[in-house]
Amino acid sequence: KIIKINPRINLTETKKAKRALPSGKLKEYILDRDDFIEFIGYIHRYMRSCERTPIPFNKLEEEHIRDLMLPYLNQVFTKGATGETFSKFGKTDIYLMIEDGCILICECKWWRGPSSLVETIDQVLKRVTWRENYGIVIIFAKGDITDVLAKSVDTIKNHTTNITKEVKEIQEHHFYSNNLRQDDKNKSVEIHYLFYNFPNK
């Protein structure tokens, strides 16, 4: 049986990244929502494989797990994803590139209680510019994942920038909220939250 392997995704194609105003000589791109969800799918497939072999990952810091994820993402996206890249007011963990710049920012964190999640949401909001329409928070948790999810949903719902005070669930491990940008109160950014469990034993 021959298994066909999908080609690498070229984000400069119209179907993967849409041209945004202003038009002219300078190219501006925003990530289409369907393709953003597709990108999350690649993260999820990699992290699910990590959950199946949790013991090595329990000893790693966030940046080490991120560094293991980057080569996988770079096999899929032609322009690549980089780590610890400066954006706006600080460095972001995963920075998805296209030909003319960044279109997606991700932050990775071990769960250390609700305050660590608040801090991570704030970091995403500090990193995104008006050109990025999405952000991702990836949480690695040990122990009782059900308790972590319950506390996380409550924390996301009550974050000061959450416009609707709602948290929408896409899958059991995947939620999102709409949050006000720090530098433009008339625009929002859709932040997605992915959770992965690494039990101690």
Secondary structure as the mmCIF struct_conf table of DSSP 4:
data_model
#
loop_
_struct_conf.conf_type_id
_struct_conf.id
_struct_conf.beg_label_comp_id
_struct_conf.beg_label_asym_id
_struct_conf.beg_label_seq_id
_struct_conf.end_label_comp_id
_struct_conf.end_label_asym_id
_struct_conf.end_label_seq_id
HELX_LH_PP_P HELX_LH_PP_P1 ILE A 2 ARG A 8
STRN STRN1 ILE A 9 ILE A 9
TURN_TY1_P TURN_TY1_P1 LEU A 11 THR A 12
BEND BEND1 GLU A 13 GLU A 13
TURN_TY1_P TURN_TY1_P2 THR A 14 LYS A 16
STRN STRN2 ALA A 17 ARG A 19
BEND BEND2 LEU A 21 PRO A 22
HELX_LH_PP_P HELX_LH_PP_P2 SER A 23 SER A 23
BEND BEND3 GLY A 24 LEU A 26
STRN STRN3 TYR A 29 LEU A 31
HELX_RH_AL_P HELX_RH_AL_P1 ARG A 33 GLU A 51
TURN_TY1_P TURN_TY1_P3 ARG A 52 ARG A 52
BEND BEND4 THR A 53 THR A 53
HELX_RH_AL_P HELX_RH_AL_P2 PRO A 54 ASN A 58
TURN_TY1_P TURN_TY1_P4 LYS A 59 LYS A 59
HELX_RH_AL_P HELX_RH_AL_P3 GLU A 62 VAL A 76
STRN STRN4 PHE A 77 PHE A 77
BEND BEND5 THR A 78 LYS A 79
STRN STRN5 ALA A 81 SER A 87
TURN_TY1_P TURN_TY1_P5 LYS A 88 PHE A 89
STRN STRN6 GLY A 90 ILE A 98
TURN_TY1_P TURN_TY1_P6 GLU A 99 ASP A 100
STRN STRN7 GLY A 101 TRP A 110
HELX_RH_AL_P HELX_RH_AL_P4 PRO A 114 ARG A 127
TURN_TY1_P TURN_TY1_P7 TRP A 130 ARG A 131
STRN STRN8 TYR A 134 ALA A 141
BEND BEND6 GLY A 143 GLY A 143
HELX_RH_AL_P HELX_RH_AL_P5 ILE A 145 LYS A 157
TURN_TY1_P TURN_TY1_P8 ASN A 158 ASN A 158
TURN_TY1_P TURN_TY1_P9 THR A 160 THR A 161
STRN STRN9 ASN A 162 ASN A 162
BEND BEND7 ILE A 163 LYS A 165
STRN STRN10 LYS A 168 GLN A 171
TURN_TY1_P TURN_TY1_P10 GLU A 172 HIS A 173
STRN STRN11 HIS A 174 LEU A 180
BEND BEND8 GLN A 182 ASP A 183
TURN_TY1_P TURN_TY1_P11 LYS A 185 ASN A 186
STRN STRN12 SER A 188 ASN A 197
#
